[in-house]
Amino acid sequence: MTELDCIDCRVSHPWRGSVAVRVESLFAAALIALSLTIPAVAQAPPAPSARFVVVLDAAHGGNDAGGTLASQDGNSQPEKAYTLALSVRLRSLLAARGIYVVTTRESDATIDNDTRSATANHANARACLSLHASESGSGIHLFVSSLPPTEPTRLNPWKTAQAAWITRSLALAGMVNSALTHAGMTVTLGRTALPVIDSMTCPAVAVEVAPEITSGNAQPTDVADTGYQTRVAEALAAAIVEWRSDSRAEGTLP
Ligand SMILES: [Zn+2]
């Protein structure tokens, strides 16, 4: 995987120098059923929602394949396929626990960053997980936006709307970290520029799944390993369930 494989995001590469190649999508807005106008500001939701909504953002898709995930059996798959599969799996686990899930894509569609952010903001989400994968590194990498925290206001600049939610995003990352660690996974926490999350007005964390290195196994477990993916999804679902029961998930303002 080269530095440019995981395009349109910095999630996969912060430890290699933040290479970010922005690819403007040509077909984005038409592919989502919402008629969304991207505003210059992200308006804070007017009132708390009675429903606990979680947004799952399967990164990449359509024209943007993301990175390439090789496996030991010689097969490889694009990152966009893995993130969609993980999103579908996690959605069903959350739905089985009575959690309402909104996804940014349900198919191999090209969705631009602003549309993903707007989907989360319109959903009045209590949490958003943006899902990535990489064949580089090991374990699970969690990223929170590197925007400096600010006080919440009614109108937040679109490009930096996440700044008012940083504290709660860090709390959400801590909860996800606990669940993954409890499930026996190695977790790395980081902060970086996240174009999709930076415009979100909700607690949001980018989750990047990398091969699992376990003691006693000479070879790391591929990202695409079904059992590994299941364990990651179950741990993420456990984190969201815990987040729902946590007071920090209450309300819609940070
Ligand atoms: Zn990615």
Residues whose N, C-alpha, C, O or C-beta is under 5 A from the ligand:
A	BS01	ZN	C6 C9 S12 A59 G66 H132 A133
